[in-house]
Amino acid sequence: MSYRTPHSLPTVTLDDVRGAQKMLSGVSRVTAMEGSRHLSQLVGSPVHFKCENLQRTGSFKLRGAYVRIAGLYPEERAAGVVAASAGNHAQGVALASSLLGVRSTVFMPVGAPLPKVAATREYGAEVRMHGQVVDETLAAAQEYAQETGAVFIHPFDHPDIIAGQGTVGLEILEQCPELRTLVIGVGGGGLAAGIAVAVKTLRPDVKLIGVQAAGAAAYPPSLAAGHPVSIENPATMADGIKVGRPGDVPFRIIDDLLDDVVTVSEDELSSALLLCLERAKMVVEPAGASPVAALLSRPQEFEGPVVALLSGGNVDPLLMQRILRHGMAAAGRYLSLRLRLTDRPGALATLLGVLSVVDANVLDVSHMRTDPRLGLTEAEVELHLETKGPAHCVEVGAALREAGYTVIG
């Protein structure tokens, strides 16, 4: 792949990343690296999590935002900074600005989760709600920058941002020197590009695999075309990597240095988030769980030791609730069915007794007697059950058939 860019387009070097690391000393945390027994068994070699979900503000975004704002000239700092974000970048810019004594204004879409809005305000930013989608919010922030002289802090398409995010790669090499494969969620590309500069310069033998949500995967067609291309209406629960077009600066680096970019489905993202919560005891947002989703969906494709980067943990509790339900359904942990039985006293209790014997937990029961499709002595029951997985679902169905019930849907 070759991507010809204008000579004026800036790049990022290992020295830039090391300089950013010095600048971030005492500001960002050196986040933990934790092993995953479950994924290690699945992959057949050691798998570790790099836990940027435990970073200050709950994601890696503080790193790049701080380096970018710290590098401003005094007159630029005096004018303040402005950003547009639905969550992680907003909080990173807000905290970085407060630490550096710079006034910050953050535009957020009207539907942004309330916990993220509240956190951004608490970190010291003036929050302005504008637009229904991030593109509208972004346009408002850029207009504000033109009107006021405030410096617009791009979430990924700037060399300082990329250098700051690249410090994650330096930490990973120090914490896991035996590393063979590093898996990274990719949105606009700032994080993956920064890590690629650090890791590939020091360890060119390490494989770097980017992961995108299938409904918001702008990098595969861009890499095929040799330049950034836009996709229309990106759609995914993983809002942290929901970007319609790669950044110009990170694209060039990713085109040169990443070994592959793969995609994962919404079901795979849900299952990954559920695994992080249940098995690793980690609260991770969908974008942060995307590397785990890739490992779950194609475990034999990764040479170990593997590090999966959990890039963030800022997930709205209501979204978490929906995602967990979705993840449990994708993992075969829910079973919905309809069946008919004789409408007589005790019939429903008998049915529930059969389910109790096979240890299926009943979440909801709907008992219908008035549908014209039913016979005079028939009733229809719709059940929603919590099960232990696909094998248990089969066991439940077999028990019902053995008891004489016919499942009709």
C-alpha positions, 0 to 999 in steps of 0.5 A: 500500500502506498499513500502519497501525501503532500510534503506539508503534511506533518509526521510523528517520530519516536523522539516525538513520542519519547518527548511526550512521555517526559511531558506526561510524567506525573500527569497520566498514569502508567496503567496496569497490565493484567493477564486473562486466563480465559483468553490465554486458553482460547488463543493458546498463548498468553494474553494480557490487557493494557488497562487504559480504562483505568487511566485518568478520565477513564480513557487514553485521551488525556495523553494526547490532549495534554501534549497538544495543549501544553505545546501551545504558544502563550498567546494561544493559551490565552485565547483558550481551547475548544473541542467537540466530543460525545465523551472521552475526548471531551473529558481529556481536553477538560482535565488537560486544560484545567491542569495547564490553566487554560480555559476550555469550551467543549461542544457536546451533542444534545444526546450525549450521556449525562454522566459524560456531560457532568464529568466534563463540567467537573473537570473544568470545561464550559460545556455547550450542547449543540447538534444531534450528531457529532458532525453538527457538534464538530461544525459548531466547535470549529465555527466557535474557534473561528469567531473567538480565536480559541484553538481547536483541539482535534481528537486524532488528526494532529501530530501532538495528539498522536505522539501523546497517544503513542506513549501507551506503546512505550509502556506496553513494550516495557511491561510486556517485552516478550510481546508478539501481537498488539491489538488496538481499537481504531476510530480516527486512528490517532491511538493506533498511529501513535502506538505504531510509531513507538512499537514498530520503530523499537520492535518491527517484529511485533504485529499490530492489528487494528480493529474496527466495528463493522458498521463504522469501518472506514479504514479497510476501504481507505487502505484499499483506495490508498487515501482516506475515504468517507463512509456514510452513516457509520453505525455502531454501539462503540461510539469511541471508534464511530468515525466516518473518515480516517484522519490524514496524519494518522492514516499515512502512519497506519498505512505504512505500519499496521499489519492488518485492520479487521472488523467485528460485529455488534454481537461480538462487541457485546460478548466481549464487553460481557466477558470483560465484566464477568471474567476480568472484572473490568468495566470497559466501553464497547470501543475499548472491548473491540480488541477482545471481540477480535480475539474472541471471534478469531482466536487462532489468528493471533501469535502470542504473547498478545496484548489487547488494549482496553482503551476506555471505560466510560460507558453510560449505565443505561447503555451498559444495561442494554449492551449486557442484555444484548451480549447475554442474548448473543452468548445464548444466555437468554431463551424466548419461546412460545408453547400451547398447553391445556387451559386448566387449573395448575397447567402453568404451575406444572410447566414452571415445574419442568423449567425449575427441574432443568434450572432455567430462570424465568424472567417473564411469563405471558399467559394468553387465553383469548386469541382466536387462533386458540382452541376452546381449551387451549392457552398460549404461554410466552416465556423469557428465560435466563439460561447458562448458554447454548447447551443449556438452551438445548437441554431446556427444549429437550425437557419441554418436549419430553414433558409433552409440550410443543414449542411453536415459536 
